[in-house]
Amino acid sequence: FACRTGERCVPSAWVCDNEDDCRDGSDEFCALSCAPHQYQCASGQCVPWGYRCDGTADCVDHSDERDCPVPTCALHEFHCSNGRCIPQDHVCDGELDCGFADHSDEA
Protein backbone atom coordinates (compact mmCIF):
# COMPACT_ATOMS: atom_id res chain seq x y z
CA PHE A 1 0.00 0.00 0.00
CA ALA A 2 1.41 3.41 -1.01
CA CYS A 3 0.90 6.04 1.68
CA ARG A 4 -1.02 9.05 0.42
CA THR A 5 1.93 11.43 0.88
CA GLY A 6 4.16 9.05 -1.07
CA GLU A 7 6.76 8.99 1.68
CA ARG A 8 6.65 5.22 1.96
CA CYS A 9 4.87 1.97 1.22
CA VAL A 10 3.60 -0.46 3.85
CA PRO A 11 2.56 -4.11 3.56
CA SER A 12 -1.10 -4.52 2.62
CA ALA A 13 -1.64 -6.57 5.80
CA TRP A 14 -0.99 -3.34 7.76
CA VAL A 15 -3.85 -1.48 6.06
CA CYS A 16 -6.94 -0.98 8.27
CA ASP A 17 -5.33 -2.73 11.26
CA ASN A 18 -5.97 0.17 13.69
CA GLU A 19 -2.29 1.13 13.70
CA ASP A 20 -1.09 4.24 11.90
CA ASP A 21 1.83 2.99 9.80
CA CYS A 22 1.82 5.95 7.37
CA ARG A 23 2.71 9.30 8.95
CA ASP A 24 -0.43 10.79 7.38
CA GLY A 25 -2.68 7.97 8.64
CA SER A 26 -3.78 7.11 5.11
CA ASP A 27 -3.37 3.37 5.75
CA GLU A 28 -6.22 3.67 8.27
CA PHE A 29 -8.68 5.63 6.08
CA CYS A 30 -10.82 2.59 5.42
CA ALA A 31 -14.25 2.31 3.90
CA LEU A 32 -14.92 -0.93 5.74
CA SER A 33 -17.70 -1.35 8.23
CA CYS A 34 -16.60 -1.99 11.77
CA ALA A 35 -17.49 -4.93 13.97
CA PRO A 36 -20.43 -4.35 16.34
CA HIS A 37 -18.06 -3.86 19.30
CA GLN A 38 -16.10 -1.16 17.46
CA TYR A 39 -16.61 2.55 16.82
CA GLN A 40 -16.16 3.70 13.22
CA CYS A 41 -14.15 6.91 12.99
CA ALA A 42 -15.09 9.54 10.43
CA SER A 43 -12.05 8.37 8.46
CA GLY A 44 -13.41 4.82 8.35
CA GLN A 45 -10.88 3.52 10.87
CA CYS A 46 -12.27 1.14 13.51
CA VAL A 47 -11.39 1.42 17.20
CA PRO A 48 -12.85 -0.38 20.25
CA TRP A 49 -16.04 1.27 21.60
CA GLY A 50 -14.33 1.82 24.94
CA TYR A 51 -11.97 4.28 23.26
CA ARG A 52 -14.86 6.61 22.32
CA CYS A 53 -14.88 9.75 24.50
CA ASP A 54 -12.11 8.50 26.80
CA GLY A 55 -10.10 11.73 26.64
CA THR A 56 -7.48 10.37 24.23
CA ALA A 57 -7.76 10.66 20.45
CA ASP A 58 -7.47 7.13 19.07
CA CYS A 59 -8.81 7.84 15.57
CA VAL A 60 -6.24 9.39 13.27
CA ASP A 61 -8.80 12.14 12.60
CA HIS A 62 -9.65 12.52 16.33
CA SER A 63 -13.35 11.91 15.61
CA ASP A 64 -13.66 9.53 18.58
CA GLU A 65 -13.32 12.56 20.87
CA ARG A 66 -15.82 14.84 19.10
CA ASP A 67 -19.34 15.58 20.34
CA CYS A 68 -18.75 13.77 23.62
CA PRO A 69 -21.12 14.36 26.54
CA VAL A 70 -19.62 16.54 29.25
CA PRO A 71 -19.75 14.68 32.57
CA THR A 72 -20.88 16.40 35.73
CA CYS A 73 -18.23 15.97 38.39
CA ALA A 74 -19.12 15.37 42.02
CA LEU A 75 -18.16 17.99 44.61
CA HIS A 76 -15.12 15.94 45.70
CA GLU A 77 -13.86 15.58 42.11
CA PHE A 78 -11.70 17.77 39.86
CA HIS A 79 -13.05 18.64 36.41
CA CYS A 80 -10.23 18.21 33.84
CA SER A 81 -10.02 20.44 30.76
CA ASN A 82 -10.97 17.44 28.60
CA GLY A 83 -14.16 16.90 30.62
CA ARG A 84 -12.93 13.93 32.61
CA CYS A 85 -13.54 13.80 36.37
CA ILE A 86 -10.81 12.64 38.75
CA PRO A 87 -10.55 12.50 42.56
CA GLN A 88 -9.57 15.88 44.02
CA ASP A 89 -6.57 14.33 45.81
CA HIS A 90 -5.07 13.43 42.40
CA VAL A 91 -4.58 17.13 41.59
CA CYS A 92 -0.94 18.28 41.79
CA ASP A 93 0.30 14.82 42.77
CA GLY A 94 2.99 14.66 40.06
CA GLU A 95 0.99 12.31 37.81
CA LEU A 96 -1.07 13.17 34.73
CA ASP A 97 -4.40 11.74 35.82
CA CYS A 98 -6.61 13.66 33.37
CA GLY A 99 -5.14 11.89 30.36
CA PHE A 100 -2.18 11.90 28.02
CA ALA A 101 -2.87 15.24 26.30
CA ASP A 102 -4.52 17.02 29.26
CA HIS A 103 -2.21 18.33 31.98
CA SER A 104 -4.85 20.44 33.74
CA ASP A 105 -4.59 18.42 36.97
CA GLU A 106 -0.91 19.29 37.22
CA ALA A 107 -1.04 22.91 35.98
C-alpha positions, 0 to 999 in steps of 0.5 A: 500500500502506497501512503497518500503522501508518497513517503513510503509503502507499507505491507497490505496486511498493515492497512486498516489494522488500527495502527497508523503505519503511514505518517499521514494515517492514510493506511487507516482511512478505510471504507470498511464497516466496523465490527459491532463492538467497534466505533467507526471513525469519520475516516473509516478507521475502527477502534474499540467502543471503549476508546470513544470519549475517553479523553485520548484521540485514538482515531487518526482524525480525532473523531472519537473525541468529538461531540462527547457528553460533558460529565458532571463531576461530584463535589469531591472531584476535579473537572479536567479540561478534557471533561474527565472527572478525577478525585480531588486528591489526584490534583498536583500529585505529580501524575497526569491523571486527566489523560495523556494530552490534558495536563490540567490536573498538574497545571 
